[in-house]
Amino acid sequence: MIRVEIPGHGELCLGAVLLDYNGTLAVDGRIADPVRDRLVRLGERVRVVVATADTFGTVRAELEGTDVEVRVLTPGFQSVQKEKILEHLGPATTVAVGNGANDHRMLARAALGIAVLGREGAALESLRRARVVVAGPRDALDLLLEPRRLVATLRD
C-alpha cells in the first residue's frame, strides 16, 4: 500500500497500479532496464497490472521474472476494456498510467491518473483527463516509489 497525505485533498491510499504498455512503459515493445527495475520495486508495495494490445508481441517476454500481471486486450473498444480492469481493481485505490487515446477513461476514473508524455507523445484527451503529466515512464514510477513528490504537484 502506498499512502500519501495531499494537503487540501486528503490522503491517497493506493493498492494497485494499472499501466498501459506501448508508448507508456515501452518504446517499440521494449522496456528500458531502469523502468523494469522500478516495476519490480513497485510490485513489492502494490499490485501492478499492465493492460495492452501488445502491438509488438513482446510484453510477456519483457515482463518475465516480475510480479506484474499482464492483461492482453482484444481489438476494439480498448478504452472500455481498460476501464473494466480499473473497475475490478477498485478505482478509489488505483493509479492509472497511460499516454494513448485508449487510456483516457482509466486516467479520468482512477484515484490518480498520470499521463506520460514520452517518445511516442500523448493523446490530448488523455492529457486532459490526467491529474499529473510526466516526461517519461521513470518519472511516473518514481512518483509512486517516492510518493511525497506528489505533494508538491497536487497540494492546494
C-alpha positions as CSV (number, residue, x, y, z in Angstrom):
1,M,0.0,0.0,0.0
2,I,1.2,3.5,-0.8
3,R,-0.2,6.3,1.4
4,V,0.4,10.0,1.0
5,E,-1.4,13.0,2.5
6,I,-2.1,15.7,-0.1
7,P,-2.8,19.0,1.7
8,G,-6.2,20.3,0.6
9,H,-7.2,16.9,-0.9
10,G,-6.8,14.3,1.9
11,E,-5.0,11.0,1.9
12,L,-4.3,8.9,-1.2
13,C,-4.3,5.2,-0.3
14,L,-3.2,3.3,-3.3
15,G,-3.2,-0.5,-3.6
16,A,-2.8,-1.0,-7.3
17,V,-1.3,0.5,-10.4
18,L,-2.8,0.0,-13.8
19,L,-0.3,0.7,-16.6
20,D,-0.5,1.0,-20.4
21,Y,2.4,-0.7,-22.1
22,N,3.4,0.6,-25.6
23,G,4.1,4.3,-25.5
24,T,3.9,4.5,-21.7
25,L,6.3,1.9,-20.4
26,A,7.8,0.6,-23.6
27,V,9.1,2.1,-26.9
28,D,8.7,-0.2,-29.9
29,G,7.7,-3.0,-27.5
30,R,10.9,-2.8,-25.3
31,I,11.3,-1.7,-21.7
32,A,14.4,0.1,-20.6
33,D,16.2,-1.6,-17.7
34,P,15.7,1.3,-15.3
35,V,11.9,1.1,-15.9
36,R,11.9,-2.7,-15.4
37,D,13.8,-2.2,-12.1
38,R,11.3,0.3,-10.9
39,L,8.4,-2.0,-11.8
40,V,9.9,-4.8,-9.7
41,R,10.3,-2.4,-6.7
42,L,6.8,-1.1,-7.1
43,G,5.4,-4.6,-7.2
44,E,6.8,-5.1,-3.7
45,R,4.4,-2.4,-2.5
46,V,1.3,-2.7,-4.6
47,R,-0.4,-4.8,-7.2
48,V,0.9,-3.9,-10.7
49,V,-1.2,-4.7,-13.8
50,V,-0.3,-3.9,-17.4
51,A,-3.2,-3.7,-19.9
52,T,-2.0,-3.8,-23.5
53,A,-2.9,-4.6,-27.1
54,D,0.7,-6.0,-27.2
55,T,1.2,-4.4,-30.6
56,F,4.8,-5.8,-30.9
57,G,4.1,-9.1,-29.2
58,T,6.8,-8.6,-26.6
59,V,5.0,-7.8,-23.3
60,R,5.2,-11.2,-21.7
61,A,8.9,-11.7,-22.5
62,E,9.8,-8.1,-21.4
63,L,8.0,-8.6,-18.1
64,E,9.1,-12.1,-17.4
65,G,10.5,-12.6,-13.9
66,T,8.5,-9.7,-12.4
67,D,5.3,-9.8,-10.4
68,V,3.5,-7.7,-13.0
69,E,0.1,-9.1,-14.2
70,V,-0.4,-8.8,-17.9
71,R,-3.8,-8.3,-19.5
72,V,-3.8,-8.5,-23.3
73,L,-6.7,-6.6,-24.7
74,T,-8.8,-7.7,-27.7
75,P,-9.2,-5.4,-30.7
76,G,-11.8,-2.6,-30.5
77,F,-13.1,-0.6,-27.5
78,Q,-9.8,-0.9,-25.6
79,S,-10.6,2.2,-23.5
80,V,-13.7,0.4,-22.2
81,Q,-11.7,-2.8,-21.6
82,K,-9.1,-0.8,-19.6
83,E,-11.9,0.9,-17.6
84,K,-13.3,-2.5,-16.8
85,I,-9.9,-3.7,-15.5
86,L,-9.8,-0.5,-13.4
87,E,-13.3,-1.2,-12.0
88,H,-12.2,-4.7,-11.0
89,L,-9.1,-3.3,-9.2
90,G,-11.1,-0.6,-7.5
91,P,-10.8,3.0,-8.9
92,A,-10.7,4.6,-5.5
93,T,-7.4,2.9,-4.7
94,T,-5.8,2.5,-8.1
95,V,-3.3,4.7,-10.0
96,A,-3.7,4.7,-13.8
97,V,-0.7,5.5,-16.0
98,G,-1.0,5.9,-19.8
99,N,-0.5,8.0,-22.8
100,G,-2.8,6.9,-25.6
101,A,-6.4,7.7,-26.7
102,N,-7.4,4.4,-25.2
103,D,-6.2,5.4,-21.8
104,H,-8.4,8.4,-21.2
105,R,-11.2,6.6,-19.4
106,M,-9.0,4.9,-16.8
107,L,-7.0,8.1,-16.3
108,A,-10.2,10.0,-15.5
109,R,-11.7,7.4,-13.2
110,A,-8.7,6.3,-11.2
111,A,-7.8,7.8,-7.8
112,L,-4.8,9.2,-9.5
113,G,-4.3,9.5,-13.3
114,I,-0.8,10.0,-14.6
115,A,-0.2,10.8,-18.3
116,V,3.2,10.0,-19.7
117,L,4.4,12.3,-22.5
118,G,7.1,10.0,-23.8
119,R,8.8,9.5,-27.2
120,E,5.5,8.5,-28.8
121,G,3.7,11.5,-27.5
122,A,0.4,11.5,-25.7
123,A,-3.2,11.8,-26.8
124,L,-4.8,15.2,-26.0
125,E,-7.8,13.6,-24.3
126,S,-5.6,11.6,-22.0
127,L,-3.6,14.7,-21.1
128,R,-6.9,16.5,-20.2
129,R,-8.1,13.6,-18.0
130,A,-4.9,13.0,-16.0
131,R,-4.2,14.8,-12.8
132,V,-0.4,14.7,-13.4
133,V,1.6,14.7,-16.6
134,V,5.2,13.5,-16.6
135,A,8.0,13.4,-19.1
136,G,8.6,9.6,-19.2
137,P,7.9,6.2,-17.5
138,R,10.7,6.5,-15.0
139,D,9.2,9.8,-13.8
140,A,5.7,8.2,-13.4
141,L,7.1,5.2,-11.5
142,D,9.3,7.4,-9.3
143,L,6.3,9.4,-8.2
144,L,4.8,6.2,-6.8
145,L,8.1,5.0,-5.3
146,E,8.7,8.3,-3.7
147,P,5.0,9.5,-3.1
148,R,5.9,12.6,-1.2
149,R,6.9,14.0,-4.6
150,L,3.2,14.1,-5.4
151,V,2.5,16.6,-2.7
152,A,4.3,19.4,-4.5
153,T,2.2,18.8,-7.6
154,L,-1.2,18.1,-6.1
155,R,-1.4,20.2,-2.9
156,D,-3.9,23.0,-2.8
